[in-house]
Amino acid sequence: MVDAPKPLPADPDRYVIISATGVDVVVTLAGTGSRSYAFVIDWHIRLLTALAWYLCGALLLIGRVALRGQEPSTAFGFLVVMPALAIYFLYHPILEIAMRGRTPGKRMAGVRLISRSGGAPSTGALLMRNVFRLIDCMPVFYVVGLVATLISSQHLRIGDLAAGTLLVFDQDRNVRSLTQLGDFAAHTRLDAGTLDLVNDLLARWSELDAPSRRTLATTLLLRLDEQAKELPVAMLTEETVKSRLLALLKSGSARP
């Protein structure tokens, strides 16, 4: 059972999460300022996109309908108004699910959503978070949500409390590694220590010099994958070893 994050006494903005490997990982919570910055960017993107669809669709549809002498009633509603509203109101849930806890605004602000266990939030959690957006935006301009982030110790809005999500800074390698570990742990058959070792090696791949990483990766693969031992040495290229290690992370098997 993965524990929930607990605050570090010395810094209330930094939290410890017990990862899937049993290793403590410190993450930094995003505050009200970062949240607001990400939201303003996303709001402009969804508003401008919805307006662009509406204007372009209206011009094309009305022009075509006008030539035929028809009223753009039902067609206008289905082809112009409804898609524009869908773009505006479904922007956050669709992109947060597709981008695994991020949106263009969150990416630009350097933040992302994670679950309390450190992994990417589930689809259900993200949908729950966005349903409670209706409460957070009350009465206007997200007053309820902003107040909640100011008075809560974890800088959470109502939607985060309901969904069990945290908004953290994404530039920290610990956050990205932790998110990957949470995803891999749910599917792989590797033990926690091996999972952490393989994940750390792949995360630091570009930082290691080629001979060292190839030797280390090949030794690790041969220890974990019985089939790799039967392959000729010439076939154990750097890319082959890396891809088989990644397959081990995802499923516990290095079979292609």
Summary of the structure (lengths in Angstrom):
residues: 256
radius of gyration: 23.6
end to end distance: 30.9
largest distance: 75.1
contacts: 790
relative contact order: 0.12
helix: 62%
strand: 11%
